[in-house]
Amino acid sequence: MKVSLIRRLYRKIRDKLILNTVRTVVHENIETSMCRTQDVLHNSIMHHAELQKFYTFLNSNLIKEQEARTKIASGKKLKVFFIVASVAKFAFKSIYDEMEKSDLFEPTIFIVGYDKQDWTHMEILEAFQYFSDNEYRTVLGYEKDTFRAIPLANFNPDIVFMNDPRLWEFSSFQNEHILFNFLVCYVPYGMSVIENFHYQYEHIYVNFAWKNFVSNYYNYIQNTSKSYFRGLNTFFFGYPKLDDYSLPAMLPSKLKNDKPVVIYAPHYAIGAYPGLATFDVYHNFFMSLVKKYREINFVFKPHPNMIMGFQQDNEKHMTITEYTAYFNEWNAQENGVCITGGYIPLFKAASLLITDSGSFIAEWLPSKNPCIYITNNETGNFSGFNDFGKSILDSYYLADSEEKINQLFIEIMENHNDTKKSMREAVLAKEFKYIGEAGKNIVRYLEEILGE
């Protein structure tokens, strides 16, 4: 495809946006894409084969875009499938809700899973039940009796939203050519704070997606300056998962007693990443805190892949049976509860987060409350974090021992001292945009480019 054709394509979109007085953020994203297109074509930043591959997907998407416009012009709605493998990783709620109100889209939750393990089957069925009970239009991606995967193409969606590019590498859906068959939108399930260049900027399901809706301003800049294609498919309209901060705070009924709430949220990758996943080191210590401070409510919010983490570790640090016993013991405490699903409304109700996770440190920041970030002092360091993650950690309180955790816990929860609040507010103002508006912005953008 020649430069002139791409220019005409983006000019047409730009003019349409201007005529309809769409928000400045949408217009700026399109104009920036025009500049990046010329940069890619004139500066030869990739091998010829990669450029040809990009053109193949670009042409395929242009054809599917026109088919979508034709369908809308005939008075039909576009079928939009949201690929969901975990309730906790559901980052599409505000997009789904906006599409339900739109005349152009019919959104549906499509439940899938990563592996064929029995515990995965249970999680899949629980996710299906959750979304069905909450009145989402929901489809199970498997036959219930045999758990044989049902091809996505059987449902003939026009647009597919996904939030984990690895899903299509490791699940029973890996042979589906979704990038060719559908208009694919990528929205990450978490905010990237770890330096992982290939996963973030060179992954095929990110670079060749029809639209890549990034989660924050830092990631937008990185995509548009480092990726193979200078982020030609990349847009920043806000992060939909954070739109839940506009909802009321929410607590389990067991904890509705006016006590302060502390969340303990451990990562799953025990032994896989230096400094991450310290659950094997500190889990008994945190159970002792729950039992010691009865005047405080404690929420155990493990990473959704925790059981998978034990399997990948061959249960060296903890068996699944031991973990299940720990989970049940925490739940049995009068001031303790375990949560495995959505969590942003919970964040709004909590006073303190204690975690060793990655994306949680970013998703917690809009709460404006303090966080204790813990690491294993035998292996831990923060060299693996990107600049965005480091800026957040600078505004949190770091601990590498039980003694340090306890000291910070007392200082924050008993003495009510939070000396880094202004630092968090500065990072929030710089990196986080359009909280509460991301879903509306994305749907409005799609309506404008498809509803001609």
C-alpha positions, 0 to 999 in steps of 0.5 A: 500500500502506498503512502498516498492511500494511507494518507487518504484513509486517515484524512477521511477519518479525520474529516469525519471526526471534525464534522461531528465535533468529536472530542479533541482526544479522538482527533489528536489520536488520528492525527498522530497516527497519520504522522507515524504512518509516514515515519514508518514508510519513509524511515525503513525501521523494519525488514521488508518482510515485516512491512509486507506482513503489516500491509497484509493485515492492514488490507485485511482490516480495511476490507473488514471495516467496509463490511462492517459499515455495509452491515450497519448501513443495512440496519444491522448491529455489529456482533462484538465478542469480548474474550474473557478467561477470568473474572478478575482480568475482565477489563471491558466492563465500561466498553460493554456497558456503553455498547449496550446503549449504542445502536451499532453494537451487540456486545457478548461475553465469550468465556474461554480458558488457558488450559485443560486442567480440571481446576481450569474447567471449574474456573471457566464454569464459575466465570460463565455463571458470574457473567450470566448471573450479572445479566451479561449476554454470555456464551460459553466457548466449550461444549458443556459435556465434553469441554471441547472448544467451540470455534469462535468463527461459529458465532460469526462476530464482527469485532473481537476484544481480547486482553491477553495475547498469550491466550491464543498461544496456550489455549485450545483456541490457538489455531484460530486465525482471529487476526485475519477473520475478525476486527481485533481490538486489544485492551491489556488486562493489566497496566504494564509496569515491568520492562518486557519489550517483546511482550509489549511492543513486538507481540503479533497479537498487539502489533497486528491487532486492528486497534491497540487501546493502551492503558496509560500515557507512558505505554502510549509513548513507548508504543509509538516510539519503540514498536515495529510499526511506531504504534500505527494501531495504537490509541490512548483513550484511558484505561477501561478497567479504571472506569470502575473508580467512578462506581460506588465503593463496594465491600463484601457484606461480612466486612460492612462494619465500619472497620478499616480495610487492608488488602493483601494481594500476592503475585503468582509467579513464585521463583519466576521473577526476581522481586515478585511473588513472595507469597511463599516467604510471607504468607504465615506472617500475614495470617498472623496480622489478621489474627492480631488486629481484629479491629481491622478487616483483611482482604486476601486478593490473590493473583487469578493465576495463583494455582497455575503458579504453583503448578508451574513451580511443581509445587516446590514452595507450596502444594495446592492442598496447602494453599487451599487450606490457607485460603479457607483459614483466612476466610474463616477469620471474623475479620477476614475474607478472600476475593477472586473476582473484580476489585476496583470498587473494593480498592475504593473502600480500602485504606491500604494495599500490601502487594508484591504484584505488578499491575496492581501497583498501577491500578491501586494508584487512583485510590490515592491511598498508601501501598506497602510493596514487598519483596524477597530480600534474598532475590528481590530488586526493582531493575525489572520495572520500567520507568512508569513502574519505578515512578509509582514505586517511588511513591509507595513504601518498600519493605524487604522483611517482616520487621519492615512490613510491621513497622510500616503497617503500624506507621500507616494504620495506627499512626496515620502517617502517609508522607508520600501522598503528594508524590502519588498525586503527582504521578496520577496527574501525569500518567493517568488520563480520562478515568471514568471516560475510557469506555465512552471514548473507545465506543465513540471512536468506533462509532465514528469510524464505522458508522459512516 
